[in-house]
Every structure is written in structure tokens, then in C-alpha cells.
Amino acid sequence: NLFKSYKKWLKSNKSGVGSHTQYDYWAKLKWAINQAAENDFIVDSPLKSIEFKSPKNEVFKEVLDIEEVQRLANTKCGNLMVKKAFLMACMTGLGAKELQQLKWSNIKDGKVIIKRAKNENKIKNKLPKAVLDILNSLPKRKDHVFKLPSTTNGINKILKGWVKDADIDKHITFYCARHTFAVLTLESS
């Protein structure tokens, strides 16, 4: 009953997570419980009888490799702020909302200190030199660091044209910058 209640909560709006994340959480829980049963910590897995279907429409997020990021950096973009914000996102993992909200006061001693828009978790990361160069090239406005379109769709329309101009045959959205950052970080480790 405990696991059935957890499944019901996970699939509800109260959990605050999408269907893919729900499935991932359930799969991790199921793995842990099955391991406990295999190692005789419990007699049997109570999750065998509870079905949790994976989302039907798998979402695949494109990732840029380092050469493609460099190609974008060398390609003219119709909106210089979007270009610089996207490149910064590829090097920091910050999302569009964080960069829309980013103020100069969030940048101290070569570090960015801001809360993740999605979950309010504090981010405190050292900024690489390339990001500091981007920031130093921007005008020091009184309010936000980047003057970006107010919607993600507006930003993604600009990205679409820029990516096409760079001869990159991928469906790139601003969110892909976070995935790019993660993959590039893992590859460099």
C-alpha cells in the first residue's frame, strides 16, 4: 500500500515532475527494492505486482559537440544577447530562466551565485575564462545581465535560424545547452 500510495502521488500534479522523471524515479526505486530482495534483506519485492508504464513518446534532447559549439561561436546570430547567453549556458549548464534572471550582483569573484528557476536550489559555480570573457564583453546594465526575449519560444526561434546558419543539422533548443554542458563535462573528465 505504501508503494501504491507513492505511485499515485508521483503521478499526481503534487509531485511537480513530468512523466519521464516520474518513470525514472519509479525505476530507481524498483531497482533498489529488487536489489534488497536479491540480497535477502527482504523476502520478496512488493513492486512485482505494481505496473508503471514508461512514457509513450520518448523525448530525445540533442547535444552539441565541442566543434559545433565552436562553429556556433564563429557564426553570426541575429540576436547577440541570445548568442552569448546560449554559449554561456553550454559552458555553465544554466537554463534560459536563470540567464533571463541573472543580475550582475549574482556574479562575484569569478563565480555565479543564483537559484535554479525550476527547483530553487542554490547554484554556486566557478565560471570558466571563456564565460568571463563573454560577461566582460557585455554592457554593464543596471538590471539584468542579458536582455533576452521574454519567452523560451522566442529564444528558440532565434536559435533555430542561428543553428541553420552554422550548418548544424540538429533540432537545438535552449534546453539542449544544459545537456551539452553535461556531456562536454563528462567527456572532459
C-alpha positions, -999 to 999 in steps of 0.1 A, spaced: 0 0 0 29 23 7 43 19 -28 8 22 -44 4 55 -25 38 67 -36 30 58 -73 -3 77 -70 14 108 -55 42 106 -81 17 106 -110 -2 135 -95 3 172 -100 15 174 -64 48 157 -73 57 186 -97 76 163 -121 70 153 -157 62 118 -169 98 109 -178 110 120 -144 82 100 -127 92 69 -146 129 75 -138 121 79 -100 100 47 -101 126 27 -120 153 37 -94 130 28 -65 121 -6 -82 158 -13 -88 167 -6 -51 138 -28 -38 147 -56 -62 183 -55 -51 171 -57 -15 152 -88 -24 181 -104 -43 204 -98 -14 179 -113 11 173 -81 30 136 -86 23 117 -118 13 103 -106 -20 98 -74 -39 64 -59 -33 68 -40 -66 65 -70 -88 27 -66 -88 27 -28 -94 29 -18 -130 44 16 -140 44 21 -178 71 42 -194 60 73 -212 49 65 -248 66 95 -265 103 93 -256 119 127 -258 154 129 -271 174 160 -265 200 169 -290 236 176 -278 262 197 -294 298 185 -296 327 209 -289 332 215 -327 296 225 -331 297 249 -301 328 264 -317 310 267 -351 281 285 -334 306 308 -316 320 317 -351 286 321 -368 267 354 -368 234 353 -348 205 377 -354 204 384 -316 238 389 -299 224 385 -264 208 351 -273 241 340 -288 261 350 -258 236 336 -233 234 302 -252 272 299 -253 273 307 -216 247 280 -210 267 255 -229 297 263 -206 278 265 -173 246 244 -175 225 274 -166 190 274 -181 172 301 -200 152 312 -170 184 315 -149 200 336 -176 169 358 -180 170 364 -142 208 368 -140 219 401 -125 254 415 -121 251 411 -84 249 373 -90 284 373 -103 312 377 -76 348 368 -76 346 348 -108 316 328 -96 279 328 -104 255 325 -74 219 321 -83 189 299 -76 178 273 -102 144 285 -115 130 250 -117 135 240 -81 150 270 -62 182 250 -55 212 273 -50 238 273 -77 273 285 -69 298 277 -97 332 290 -107 330 305 -141 355 294 -168 376 320 -185 355 318 -217 324 327 -198 341 356 -180 352 368 -215 315 367 -226 304 386 -195 332 412 -199 320 418 -235 285 428 -223 274 463 -215 271 467 -177 234 475 -175 217 483 -142 193 454 -141 198 421 -158 230 408 -175 212 395 -206 183 413 -224 166 382 -238 132 376 -254 106 371 -227 96 336 -238 116 304 -244 97 301 -278 110 335 -288 146 325 -279 142 291 -297 131 308 -329 163 328 -329 183 297 -321 168 278 -350 180 303 -376 214 306 -360 219 268 -359 208 266 -395 233 293 -405 260 273 -387 252 243 -409 243 222 -379 216 196 -388 201 191 -353 169 203 -335 185 226 -310 166 244 -283 179 264 -254 175 235 -231 199 215 -252 227 238 -238 222 221 -204 226 187 -220 256 199 -240 272 212 -208 267 178 -191 280 158 -219 311 180 -225 318 180 -188 317 142 -187 338 139 -218 365 162 -203 367 143 -170 
